[in-house]
Amino acid sequence: MFFQGIYYMHHSGEFYANDETYANAPAIFYTVFAGIGYIGFIVTAILAGTVITKDLQSRFSSILFTTSASESGYFWGRYWAGFTILLGLNFFYLLGAFCYSFLPVKNLGPIDFSALLNAVLYILIPNTFILFTFCFSAAALSRNIKSSYLVSMFVMLMMIFAVSMHDVNRAVALYDPTSFGVLLDELEHLSPAEKNAYIPSIFGNLMWNRLGWVILAVITLVISRKKFSFKNFSKGVAAKKQKKIKDGQITLQTIHLKNGIINPTKTEFSLGLNWRNTFSLTFTEFKSVIAPLGFKIFIGLLLVMYMLYIAVWQQQYYSAAPTLPVTVEVTNVTIALSFYFQLFIIINTVELLFRNQTTEFWKIADALPTPSWVTTLSKLNAMILVSLFLSLSLIIFGIGVQILKGYYHFELDVYFNEIVLRWMPVYIAYILLCVAVAGISGNKYITHGVVILILVFTVILHEIGVFEQHRFAFTFSPGALKYTDMNGGSFFGLANLWYSIYWISLSLMLAFIGLLVWPRGLAAPFMKRIHLKDRTAKILTILIIISVGVFGYAYNHIYETVNIENQFSTREDDRKLDATYEKAYKKYQYNPQPQIQHLNLEMTILPKSRTMNYIAILQLFNPYPTAIDTLHIEWEDFLNIENLQLQGNSLRLIHKDDELRHAIYKLEKPIQSQSSIKMDIKASKHYTGFTNDDPQKDIALNGSFMNENFLPYIGYNSRRELADNKYREEYGLKKITSSLPKQGRDKESSFLFASTQAKQFTYECTISTSKDQQIVMPGILIKQWHEKDLNFYQFTSEKPVPFVFNILSADYAVQKDKVTIAGKDIAVEIYYHPTHAYNVKTWLQSSKEALIFLNDKLGEYPYKKLIIAERPRYDEELFASANLLVLPENHGWIADIQREEDRDYLRYATTKLIAEQYMQRGNFSRIQGYPFLTKSIPGYLAFLQLEKFYGKESADKFLRKNHDKYLAGRAVAAIAEQPVLFCDENQGYIYNNRGIEVLYETGKEIGPNNLLNYINDFYNHSIQSSGKMLSTKDWYEGLESKADFNKHVILQRKFLK
C-alpha cells in the first residue's frame, strides 16, 4: 500500500501536471485518494469478505454460534475490526502519498497540510467506509467471500464507466462511488495555479457524491445487520455440507461374500483410466463453477457493463452521435474490462483448486489412489473451459448489441481473433500460474495474494513505463487496440502467437513444478514434497525441461525480432536521443542549405512483403546570398540510402552518425547563390517480423500511409528536438516557451511554415503497388496502367504547393462526383474501405457544401479536384495536403448519422480541412503563431458553417465542448501556454480550440461580417505576397486597423494575453 501511494502520486502527477503544476499539488492528493488503486480494491474485498466468513470457512462457526456471543456483538465486532484494519492499511497508502513529496522529484511544491487533511476526510475515509461496507454487507448476506470480490469489481467498473462517460454526460460522474469521475471532471479544466491551490466546493458535485454514497452505504449496512442471524449462517453451512457430499460422488459399494470370505477385487489404475477420470472430472468441475449464483450474477453484471460500454462508451464527436457498432469497436471494449476478467478467472481458479481443503474433503480424496495430477488437471481444464465460456459469452453479447442497434454485419473472424485468440492465452497463463503457486505454497490465501499481486503489479509497472517491453510484463503481448478494418491484425497476429507461446511455456514450467510438489494429505515442508523417483515425477521433470527450452527459444526469437531487427527503444531512450541530437547538431540549424524546387519520383510499394524502394531526383536551389559548400543529410528509421550524389558535382563524406541519423558532406564545387543543382537518390525500406507496438503504418499490408519523410531531410530538423519542458532540464537543456523561432528575426523567418525543406515545390511521381491496391496522393492523375502484377499510377502537381504531402496504397472502393461553382467544375473523389460505404454519400454532400460555403468566404477553390481518402485507425490525426484530405477510419467513416443533426462532425471536419487547404496557399513564415493562421481560421470558418446548418443551440454546444478540450489540453501542456498569436505547433489545444473561441468572440465585438471580410482580404493578400512572408503580427495589425479604436484594448486582451 505504501508503494502504491507513491506510484499513484507519480502517475497522477504525470497525467495532470505540466511544467507549472506541482507534482504534489492538492489536486493530485484528491485524485490519488479517490482512485484507491487496484491493490486497494482487492485488499478491501479480501478483508471485508474474510472477517465475516472466516468462521464459516474454518468450521469454527458451529462452536462459536452456540456460545453466549450475541448476534449484534458478533456482527459489529467483525465489521469494526475489519474496518479498523483496513484504515490502518490505508494509512500506509496515505503515508506513501505523503512521502512522495520528499523524493527527488522535479517540480515539487510545498506540502499543503490543510489540503491533505481535507482530502483524507473528504475522500480517503469515506471511500474506505463505502467500499468496505458494500463488500462486507455482500459477504454477510450471501455467506460467501466471492460476493465481496464481485461487489469490489462492480464498484471499480462503475468508477471506470463514470470516467469513460464524463465527456458524454457529466452527470454520470455522480454515480461513481469513489468520486474519481467527479474529480476528473473538475480537475481536467483547472489551470496549473488552480490545481496548486485546489479546494473542492462545499456545495459542488463532489459533496453530493460523497453524501449520496455514504447514505447508501449506511442503508446497506443496516439492512445486512437486520438480515444477519446465527440461524441463517448455520443453514448456509449445513446446505453447503450436503452439497459437497453430493459433489464428492461418495458411493458405498456392497461387499459380496462367498462362503463367508470377501471376494477379492482386482483394481487397475492405468494411465488410460487416469486420463478418462481427468476428462470426466473436468466437466463435473466446470459445472460446479458455472452453477453457483455468484457466477450467474457476475455474468449478468458483465452483460450489463459490456452492453453499456458498447452502446454508450464509444468515440463521441462534436455531436452526441456514436459510432456504428462495427465489430472492431465492439471487441475493443474488452480492453477496458480485461483486468476484471483476469481477476475473476484468478479468484475462481484458486477457489476451485482449494475446494477440497475448504470443505475438508481432502481427508477422503487424498486417501484415494487417484494421483494428484488427475484432480488438479481436471480443475485446470475446467477453468480453461470457464475462460472459453466467458469469451464466447462476450461474442454472443457483442452480436446481441449489434442486432439491437440494427447492425447485422457480424465479422466472426474478428471476434475470434480479438477475443478468443488474443485473450484465451492470457487466461490460460494465469490459470497455470495459480496451479504453480498453489502447488508450491499449499495455501489458498497465499495463492490468492501472490497471483493477484503479480496481476496488479504487472499492470501498474506496464502503465508507468517500467515494463515498456511486453516480454517483461506477464501475459502482455503487442497489438492491443491495433486491429483495424483496413489493415486487419497486420503482423500483430504473428506477434501474439509468439508471445502466447512465450508466456504459456513459462506458465507451464511453473505449473509442472507446482504439480511436482503438490501437497497431499497432511501438510508437509516444501523440500519433503519433492520426489523425483516415481514415474509421474520423471514425466513432470521432462515436461519442465521441454517448457524451459520452448520458453528460451521464444524469448530469443522475440528479442531478436523486436529489439534487434525492429530497433525497439523505450520512451526514455527516445527522449535521451532527442536531447543528444539537439545538443550535437542545433549549432547547424541556420547554416544555409539548399531547398527543394522539384521532385521527380519513381517508387514501388510492395505491401505483402512490407517493402518500399524508390529512385528520386531532387532539384535543389540556393536562395541565400552566399554559396553552400556543405550538406547536412538526415534520414528516418529503417531507410537505407543506397545512393546519394549530385549531378555534375561530387560529395565527400566528412561525418556520419548512424545512431542520430545525421551525415555531413563536403561539396567539391559549392552551390552558388540563386543557382540550382540536381540530387540523385536511391533508397529502400523493408520491415520484417513484428514490433513491440509500433504498427509501422507507412508500409502496411493494406492501407500504407507515408508522408514526405521518406525523402532524406536536408539540414537540421527542429521537429526532432525534445519539446517537453518536464524533461528538458533533466537532460541538460533549457526550458522553452516555443519550439518555433520568435517573431521579428529576419534570419529565422525565411522558411515557409510547412517545412524548412522548401518554400513551394512541384513534383512528378510514378508509383506502383500490388495489383489489388490503388495509389492515392495529391495532384492530378495523368495515367495509370498494369504491368508485371503491379498497378502503376503517374501523378503531377497542379501548381506549386508547400512541402507536405501523403501517399496511400490500399484496396479502395471509390465514388466520384462533381460540383459546379461560378461556372467552374470541381471533381470530388472519395476513396474508402469497401465495407465502409455507410457515409460516403454524406462525405460527398458535405464536400460540396463546404466548397460552396468556402467559395463565398475565401474565393475560388485552389484546385480542380478534391480527394478524400480513408486510412487505418492507428492514430487520431487528420491531414490536409494540396488537394488531398486523409482521415482515419474511425473519424466519420463509421459514424452513426441516421439523424440529420448527427452529421455535424462530417460537415465540420470536411469544411475545416478544405479551409486548411486554402490557408496552406498563404505565404506564411515558419515562426511563432503560424498555426493560428493555418488551423484556427479554418476551424472558425467550419464553426460558422455548423452554426448556419444547425442554429445557435448546436453552435453553443460546440463551443462548450471546444472550451472543455482547450482546458483539458492546457492542464497537461508540455510547455507554458502562449497567447494565440504566438502559439506553438505542438500546442493543438490553442490553435484547434482556443483560437476558434478568440475568433468567435472577436466576431461578436467587431461584427461577424466585418471579421469574415477581413479574413478574405488577409487570405488573398497572403497568396499574392510573393516577397515578404506574413505572420500573425501582420494579421493582428491589419485587424486592429479595421476595428474601432475603443475595441483595441479588447483585441489585445484576446490575442496578446
N, C-alpha and C positions, 0 to 999 in steps of 0.2 A: 504494500500500500504506500509505503514511503517513496519508493522509486516511481510508482505510478503517479504520485503527486508531482514529482519533478518532471516526469515525461509530459504530463498534460499541461503544465506551465510552459514547457518548451514548445509543445505542439500548438497550443492556443496562441502563444506569442508569435509564432511563425505565421499563423493563419491570419490573425487580426492586425498585427503590428506592421507599421512601416518604419522608416528610419527616424520618425519623430514620436512614435508611440513607445512608452516604456515597456520593457519585456515583463515587468511585474506591475503593470498598471492595475488599478482597482477593477476595471472592466474584465481583465484577464482572470483575476481571482474569482469573480462571479461566474464566469464561463466554466472554469475548471471545476468548481464545486457543483455546478449544475450538471455537468457531463457525467459525474460519478465514475465513469470508466468501466471497461469490460470486467476488470477484477472486482470492482465494487458491486456490480450486478450479481456476479457469480458467488462471491463471498456472502452477500446478503441472502441469496437463495439457499445456499448450503446451511448457513447458520440458522435462519428462520425455520427451515424445514426440519433440521436436526433437533433443535431444542424441544419441539413439541412431539416429534415422532420417535425419538431415540429409545424411549422406554418400550414402544411397540416393537422396534427393530431388535432390541436386546432381550425381549420376552420378560422384562422386569415389571411390565405393567400389571400382570396378573397378581403380583405380590403387592406392588405399591398401591394399587387401587383398592385393596382390601384393608389398608391401614387407616388411621384416623385423619389422613390428609384430606382436606376439603377440595372440592372441585374448583371453587373460586381461587383458593390459595395456590393450587397446582397450576391453574391456567395463568394467573397473573405472575406467579413466581417464574414460570418458564418464559413468559413474554418479557418481563423486565430484565431478567438475567440475560436473555439473548440480545435485547436492545442495548443494554449497557455494554456488553462485549463488543457489539458492532460499533457503538460510539467510540469505544477505545481503539478499535481497528481503524476507524475513520480519522481518529486523531493523528495517526501516522500519515494518512493521506494529506491532512491539513499540514502536518509538520514538513512533509516533502515539498508541498507548495510554498510554504514559508521559507524553507532553507534554500529554495531556488534563488532567492534574492541575494544570497551570499556566495553564489557560484561565480566563476569568472565568465560571466555572460555579458555581452555588449549591450549597451543602451538600457541598463537598469536604472530605475528611478528610486527615490526614497520610499520606504515602506509606509503605506498609509494604514496605520493600525486600526483606525476607526472604520475604514472601508473593509478591512479584513474581518473585523468583528461583525460588521453588518452582514457580510457575505456568509459567515458561519451561521448567524442567527436567521438570516433570511432564506438561505439556500441549503447549506450543508445539513443542518439539524433537521429541518422539515423534510428534506429528501430522504434522509436516513429513516425518519419516522414513517413516511408514506410508503416507501418500498418495503421496509421490514414488516410493517403492519399488513400490507396486502399479501406478502409471501407467507407470513405466519398464519394469517387467517385462512388462506387457501389450504395449507397443510393441515390445520386443525379441523377444518370442515370435511376434508376428503380423507384424512388419516393416512396421507401418502406424501412423501417428500417430493415426489415428481411434480405435484401440483405447485410446490414452491418454485421449482425451476420454470414451469410453464408460465406462471404469473410474472416472474422476473423477465423472462424472454418477451412476454407480451408488453410489459412496460417499456422495455428497450425498443421494441418495434414501434410502439406509439410515439416514442421520442423521435426516432428516425423518420417516421411518417410525417410528423409535425414539422420537422426541419425541412424535409423534402417539399412539403406543400406550402411553406410560408410565402413563397414567391407568387403562388396562385391565389391563396386566400389567407390573409394574416390571422384571421380569427381561429384558424386551425391550431395555431401555436398554443392557444389556451387549453387545448386538450392534451398537452404534453405534461405528464405527471412530474417530470424533473425540472420543468421551466426552461430547459435549454433552448427550445424553439422560441420562447418569448424573448430571451436574452439575445439570441441570434438576430431576431428581427430588430431589436433596438440597437445593438452594438454595431452592426454592419453599416449603419448610416451615420455613425458618430465620427467626428473629426478626431485626429490624434489628441488634441487638447481636451476634448470632451471625454475620451476614453481614459486619459490620465487622471481625471477628476470625477469619474463616474459615480453617481449616487442614484439608485432607482427611485422613481416617483412613488410616493406613498399611495396615490390613487390610480396608478397605472395598471396596465395589463398584468405585470408581474405580481402585484398584490392580489388581484382577483384570482390569478392562477394558484398562488400559494394558499389562499383562503379556501378556495373550492376543493382542492385536492386534500388538504388537511381535514376538512369536514367530512369528505367522502371516506377517508381512511379511518376516522373515528367511528363513523357509522358502521363500516365493515368490521371493525374490531368489536364493537358492541354486539353485532349480530353473531359473530363467531363465538363470543362468550356465551350468549344466550343458547346457542345450539350445542355448546360443549357439555359433555357429561361422561363420567366414567363408564356408564352403561353403554353409550354409543360406541365408545372406543373399544370396549370389550367385545361388542358384537362384531366390530370390524376385524378384530384379531381372530375370533372364532371362525368367522366366514372365510378368512384367508387360509386358516389351517385346513379347513375342509377342502378348499380349492386346491391347495398344494398337494394334499394326499391324492386327490383325483389326478392332478397333473403329473404326479410322480409315477403313475401307472404301476402301483404296487399290486401285485396279484398273488393270491395264495393258490398253490398247486396241491391237489390231492395226492397223497402218497399211497401207492398201491402195495399191498403186502402179498407175498406168495409164500405159503407155508410159514407165515409169521416172520418172514425175512424181508427186509426192504429190498425191492428190486433195484439193482444198481443202474444209474443213468449215466451214459457217456455223453458229455457236453463238449463240443468243439468250439473254440473261439478263434476261428480262422480270420485271416486278413480280409477276405471277401465278406465275411459276416460283419466284421467291424465297419467296413465301408457301407454295407447295407443299413446297419444301425445308424451310421452317421447321417445318411440321406433321410432316413425315416425320422430321426430326431430333429433334423433341420426344419422340416415342415411343422412339426409339433412346436418347436421353439418360435418359429415365425408367427404361428397363430397366437401364441401366448403373448407376443409383443404387441401385435396389432389389435387384439381383442379388448384390452382394458379401456375404460372410459377416458383415461388421460391421453391415450394415443389419439382417440377419436376427437377429443377436444383440440389437441394440437393440430390435427389435420383440418379441423373446422376453422381454427384461427388462421392457419396457413392459407386456406381458401379465401377467407375474408381479406386478409392483408395482401395476398397476391393479386386478387381481383381489383382491390382498391389501387394498388400500385399501377397495374396495367391500365385501368380505366381512368385514373386521375393523375398519377405521378408520371407524366410524360413531358417531353420538351414543350414548353409554352413559348409562343412568340409574343408579339406585342398585343395580340388579342387573347381571348380565352380559348382559342381553337387548339385542341390537342392534335397529336399526330394520329394517323390511321394505325390500327393495331397490327401492323405488319409483324411477321414472325420475329425478326431480329429485335424489334422493340420489346416484344413480349419476353424473349429469352434474356434480354439484358437486365430484366428485373431481378433475376436470380442472384446477380452480383450483390445487390443491396441486402438480400436476405440470406446470403450464403453462410455468414458466421453463425446464424441461429440454426440453420440446418445441420451444420457440423457439430454444434454444441448438443443438439438434440440426439444426433447419432451417438456421440460420445457417452452421454448420460445413459441412454438405453443399452448401449453395449456393456458398460460397466455393471449396470444393474443386472443384466442377464447373466454375465459371467459369474457374478457373486450371488445369484439367486439361491443356490443350494446352501451357501453359508448363511444367508439372511434367514432362510426358513429352517435351518439346521437339518435339511435333508441330506447334507453331505455325510452324516453319520451312517446313512444307508447306502447312498450312491458310491462313496469311496470304499465301502466294504465289498462292493461287487467287482467281478473280474474284468469289467469293461475298462479299457485303457482310458487315461485322462484325455488323450488327444481326440478320442471319439466324441465325448461330450463337448469339449472345447471347440472342436472344429464344427460341430453341428450348430453351436451358438454363433460362431463366426459366420458360417454360411447363412444362418437365419438373419443376421444383421445386414449382410450383403443384400439379401432379398428385401429387407425393410428399406434399405437405401434405394434399391431399384424401384420399389413400390412408391417411395417418395418422389423419385424422379419422374416416373410415369404419371403420378398424380399432378405434378407441375405441368406436364404436357397436356393432360386432359383439361386441367383448369384453364390453361392458356387458350386452348382451342375453344373452350366454352365461352370465354370472354370475347374472343374474336367473333363467334357466332352471335352473341348477344349484341355486339356492336355492328352487326350486319356485314362482317368481313369473312370471306369464305376461301381466300387463297392460303390454304394451310401448307406450309413448307415443312413436311415431316422430316426431311433430311436435315434441315436447320435445327429443328427441335432435338433430333437425335444427337447431332454433333455438339450443340451448345449446352445441352442439359445432361445427356447421358454420357457421352464420351469425355466431356470436359470435367464433369463433377463426380461421376462414379469412381474414378481413380482416387480422388480426394477422400471420399467417404471410406473406401476400402483401406487406404493408408492409415486413416485414424482408427478404424476397427482393428487393424493389425497391431497398431501401437497400443491400443487398450489391452489386447491379449498379452503383449510383451510386458507391459508394466504390471498387469495383474499377475502374471506368472512369476515375475521377479520379486514383487513386493508381497503378494499374498494378502493384500489388504485393500478393501473396497475404497476406503476414504483416501488412502494414498494414491490409488489409481485414478480416482476422480480428480484429485488435486493436481497430480503431475501432468496428466494428459490435457486437462483444461488449461493449465498454466502454459504448456507448450503451445496450445492453440492461441491463447491470448497474447503471449509474448511474441510469437511469430508475427501475428497481425500488427502489433504495436511497432516492433522493430522494422517491419517492412514499411509501415506508414511513415516513420521518421527518417527512413533512408539508411538505417544501419544495414538492413538486408536489401539493398537495391537489386542485387543479383538473385534471381529466383532459385538458383542452385543452393543458396544458403537458407532460404525460407521454406520450411517444411510444407510440402504439398503444393506450393505455388508453381505456376508454370506460365509461360508467355501467352499473350493473346486475349486476356480478359478485356471485354468491350472492344475488341478489334475486328469482330466479324462485320462485314459489310455486304449488302446485297450485290454490289457491283463486283467486288473482288473476292467474295466468299471468305473462307478462312485463311486464304493466302498460304503462306508457309507455316502459319501458326498451328495448323493441324498436325504437321510433322513434328513441330516443337513440342506440342502437348503429348504426343506419343512418346518421345524420348524422355521427357520429364516424368511421365507416368511410370515408365519402366524404371527410371532412376529412383523415384520415391517409393514405389511399391517394393522394389528389390531391397531397399534399406529397411522398410517396414517388415517385410518377410523375414529378413535376417534377425531382426529383433524379436519377432513373433516366435520364430523357431527356438530362439534362446529361451523365451518365456515358457514355451511348451517343454523344453528340456528340463527346466527346473520347476515345473508346475507343482504347486503344493497339493499333497494328497493325504487325507487323514488328519491326524493331529499336526499342529503347526511345528515346523522344524526349521532350524537355521538354514540360511541360503546354501552354504557350502555342502551341507549334508544332503541337499536335494539334487546335487549333481551326480548323476550316474551315467557313465559312458559305456558300460559293458553290454547292456541289453540291446536287443535288435532295434527297438524304437529309437533309442539314444543314438545309435550309429547312423540310422537313416536321417535323423534330425541334424546330426553333425555334418553329414554330406550336403544336406539341403542348405545349411548355414554357409558352407564353403561356396556352393554354387551361387547363392544370393550375394555373397561378398564379391564374387567375380563379376556377376552381372552389374552390380552397383558400381564397381570400379570402372568397368568398361563404359557404362552410360555416363559416369562423371567425366571421364576423359573425353568422350565424344562431345558432350555438351560444352566443356571448357574449350576444346579446340575450335568448335563451331562458333560459339558466342564471343569468346574473349580474343581468340587469335584471328580467325577468318573475318569476323564481323566487328572487330576492334571495339569491344564494349568498354565504356568509360562511365564512371559514376558522375553524379551531378557535381560533386566536389572536384573531381578531375577536370570536368568541363570548365568550371569557374576558374580553377587554377590555370588552365590552358589559356583562357581568355585574358586573364591578368598578365600572364607571361608574354602573350602576343602583344598586348598593349605596351608593356614595358620595353619590349625588344624593338618594335617597329613603328611606334607612333611618331618617332622623330622624322620619319619619311612621309608623314601624312600630306604635307603640302609641297613635296617635291613634284615639279612638273612631270606629268605623264600624258602620253597621247590618249585621245578619246576616239571612240568608235563612231565612224560615219556610216558604214555599210557592212552588212553581214551577208555572206554567201555560204549557205549551209547545205550539206548532204548528210542526212542522218538515217540510220537504220535502228529501229526498235524491235527487239525480239522478246516479246512478253513471256513466252513459255520458258525460255532459258534465263530470263531476267538480265538481259544484256542490251546495251546501247553502245553504238560506235558512230563516229562522225568524222567528216573532213570539213573544215571551215576555213574561209578566207575572210579576214577582218581588214577593212580599210581604216587605217588609223590616221588621225590628224593632230598636228601640234598647234593648239590655239594660243600658245604662250609667246611672249616676245623673245624668249631665249630658246636656244637649241636644247634638245633632250638627248643625253648620251647614256642614260641608264634606264633599264626597265625593271620594274618590280612586278613579279608574276605570282599569283596565288591560285589555288585550286581547291575544290571541295573534296570531302572524304570519298575514297574509293575511285576517284577519277585517275585514270592512267594516261598521262600525256605522252604519247609515243613520238610525236614530232612537233617541234615549235621552231619556226625560223622566219626571218624577214626576207622578202623578195628584194634582191639587189643589195643586200646588206648581210652582215654576219653578227651572230651573238656569241659572247664569251661568258660562260657561267662563272661568276665570281663568289657566289654564296648560295647554298641550298639547305633549307631547314625542313626536313621531311616531317618532323613532329608538328611544327606550326604551319606547314604547308606554305612556305614563302621562299621564293628564289629571286636572286638579283642577277641581271645580265648586263654586261657592258657592250655597247654598240660600237662596231668598227667605225661606222660613219653616223654621227649624230643626226637626229631628225631636226631639220631646220624649222624655224618659226614659220607658221602658215603653210607648211608643206605636208604631204601625205605619203604613206608607205603601206604596203600590204603585208599582213602576217598570215602565214600558213600554219594551221593547227590540225593535228591528227590525234584523236583521243578516243578512249573507250571506258566503259564502266560495266562491271559484271558482279552481280550478287550471287552468293551461294549459301546453302544451308538456311539457318534461321537466327534470329536475334533475341535479345533479352526482352524487348518490347517494341523496338523501332519497326514500323511497318514498311520502311524503305519505299515510300509511296511514289517516288519518281519513276521507278520501273516496277510496275505491278503486273500480275498475271492478267488482270483486266481492270483498266482504269488508271494507267500510268499518268502521272501529273508532275511535270517538271517545269521549272522556271528558267530564267536566263543564267542561273548559276552553273549550268553545265559547261559554260564557257569559262576559260581562265579569267581571273579577275586581275585587272591591270592597276597597280598602285596599292595603297593602304586602304583596307576596308574597315571603316569606323564602326560598322554594324557588328563586328566581331568583338568589340570591346565589352568589358564587364559593366553592365548597365544598372546593377542593383547596389544601391548605397550600403545595404546591410552587409555586403561582403567586400566592398572596395577597400575599406580600411584594413580589413583582415589580411588582404594581400598586398598591403603597402601602397595603395592608390588613394588619391584624394577623392572626397565626395564630389559629386557633380550636381548641378542644377538642371543640366540638359546634356544629352548626347550629341546635340546639334550645335554648330557654331553660333555665336551670338550675332545679332543683327548689327549692321553698321561697319563690318570689316570687309573691305573690298576683296582681299585675297581669299577669304573663306567663303565669299558669297558668289563665286564664279561658277559653281556647279548647279545644274538643273536639279530640281527637287527629287526626282526619281532615283538618280544614281550619279556617282562621280565618274562612271564609265563613259557616259555620253551625254550630250545635250539632247538632240533628237537624231534618230538614225533611220535608215531604210534597210530592207532585207529581201533576199530571195532564198527560199528554202524548199528543198526537195526531201521529203521524209517518207520512209517506207515502214510498214508494220506487217504483222501477220495477216493472213488472208481473211480472218474472221473479225478483224478490227478496223476502225477508221481513225484517221488523224483529224484533230480539231486544233486550230490555232488562229490567232488574229490575222487579219489581212484578207486578201482575195484569193480564192482557189482558182488557179489558172488551168490546171489539168490534173486528171487522175487516171491511173491505169493499173493493170495487174500483170505481174511478171515474176516467174520463179517462186510461186506460192507466197508472194508478197504483194500488198497493196501499196501503190505509190501515189503521193499527193504533192503537187507543186504549188507553193504559195508565194505571193509577193505582197509587200506592204502597199497600202493605198496611198499613203503620204508619210512623211517623216513623223515618227512617234517617239515618246520618251522610252528610255531603255528599261522597259519592264514588259515581259510577255510570258505566256504559258503555252506549253504543248501537251496535248492529251491524246492518249491512244486507248480505245475501248471498243467493245461491241455495242454500238449505239443504234437506237432507232431514232429517226429524225422526222420532224414535222416542219413544214415551211409555209410561210405566208408573206404578205407584204402590206404596207400601209402607205397611202399617198398623202403627203402633206405639202401644201402650196405647190402642187404640180410635180413634186419630186417623189419617186417611188423609193421606199426603203424596204429592203428584204429583211425578213425576220426568220431565223432558223433556230430550232430547239433540238439539241442533242441530249437524249436521255436513255437511261437504262430501260430495256424493253418491258420490264414488269412494273415500271414506274410511270405509266401513262396517265395516272389519275388526274393530274392537274396541268397537263401540257396545254390544253386549250385555254386555261386560265393564265398560264405564262404568256401565251401568245396575245391574249386580250390585254393583260397588264402591260406588256411591252408596247403595244400600240397606244394605249392610254398615256403611258409615260412619255413616249416620243412626241405625241401631240401636245401634252402639257409642257414639256421642256422646250419644244419649239416656240411656244408662246412666251416662255420666261427667259430663255437664253438665246434662242435663234435656231438656225438650221443645224440638224444633227451632223456631226463632222464626217460621217462615213456612209457608204452606200448600203452597207449590210450590218445588221445586229445579230450576233451569235450568242446564244445562252447554252452552256454545257453543264452537265452533271458530273460529279467526281465522287470517289469513295469518301465515307464519313470519318476520316482519321483525325480531323480537327474541325474547328468551327469557323474558319476564316472564309471570307467571301472575296473574290478577286475581280478587278476590272482592269483590263489592259487593251488599249486601242479599241477595237470593235467587239471584243470578247468579254463575256461575263461568265464566271465559273462559281458554282455553288455546290457545297457538299450535299449528299443525298438526303440528309435529314433536315435540310433547310428549304421547306416549301414543296419539295417533290412528293413527300408522303404526308403533307398536312391534310387534316380533315376539314374541308372547306365547303361542306354541304350548305351552310348558312352563308348568305351574302356578306355579312359583317365579319366572317372569319377569313375572308380573302385579303384582309388588310395587310398581312405580312408580305404576301406575294407582291402586292402593289407597292408597298413601302420599299422592299428590297430591290425590286426592279427599277423604280424611279431613282432611288439613291445611287445605285451602281451606274446607271446610264448618266446621271448627273456627274458622277465621278469621271466618266469618260470625257464629258465636256470639259471639266475643270483641268484634267490632265493635259489639255491642249495649251494651258496657260504657261507663260514664260516665268515660272516662279523659282526663286532661289532656294537652294538647299540649306536653309538656316532655320533658327527657332521660329516656330509658328506656322511653317508651311502646311502642316496637316489641317489647320483651321480652314485654309483655302481649298484644299483638295478633298476634305472629308466633311467638315462641319457645314459648309454651304450646301453641298449635295444633300446632306441629312435634313437640313432645314427645308429645302425645296420639296423633298419627299414628304415631309411632315405636312406642308401646305396642301399637297395633293390629297393626303389622307384626310385632312380636315374638309377639303372640298367634297370628297365622296361620302364621308360618314358623319360630318357635323361636329359641333363643338363638344358634345359629350364624349365621343370617341377620341377627339383630339386631347381633351383634358386627361382622359385615361392614359393615353400615350405619354403625355408629359409627366404624369405621376410615376409611371414605370421607368421612364427615361431618367428622371431625377433619382430614383432608387438605385439605378445602375451606376449613376455618377457617384453617389455617396458610397456605394459598395466598392467601387474601384478606387476611390480616394482613400478608403480605410486601409487598403493593402498596397498602396502605391510604392514602387521601388525607389522613386525619387520624389522630392517635395513637389507639391502642386504648384503649377505656374499659372499665371493669367492666360486666358485663351489665346491672346495674341502671341504668346511665347511658348506655346505647348510643345512638348517633345513628341517625336514619332513613336515612342514607347508608352505614351500616356493616352491610351484609347478612351479612357473614361472622360477625358477632357474634350478631345475633338469629336468623339462619337456621341457624347451625351451632353456635357456642359456647353459645348459650342452651340448646339441646337437651342438650348434654353436661352442663351445670351442673344442669339439672333431673333428668337421669338419675342423676347422682352424688348429688344431694340425696335422690332417692327411695331409693337404696341406704342412705343414712345414717339417714333417719327412717322408712323403710318406704314402699314404693310406694303402698300403700292409704292411708296417712296423707297422703301428698302429693296423691293424687287427691281425697281428701275435702276437703283444704284448697283445691285448685283449684276444686272445685264450690262451696264456700262463698264464695270470693272472687268467682267469676263471678256468682253470684246476688246478692251484695251490690252488685256494680258495676252491674247492670242495674236495681236498685231504688234506687240512690243518686241521687235527683233534685236534691240540693243540692250538697254538696261533690264536686268531681271527684277521682277517685282517681289514684294514681301508683304507681310501683314502690316508693316509700318505704312506702306503705300495705301493699303486697304483702309486703315484707320484714318489717315489724314484725309483721304477722299470722302469718307463717311462723315467725318466731323465737319468738313466744308459744306456738306449737303444739309446738315442739321441746324436747327435754330441754336443761337448762342446759349440760350438757357438750358439746352439739352446736353451741353458739353460735359458738365460735371457727372451727369447720369451715365453718359457713354464711357467716361474714364473709369467710373466705378465698375462697369460691366466688363470692359475689355482689358483694363490695365491692372485690376486688383483681384 
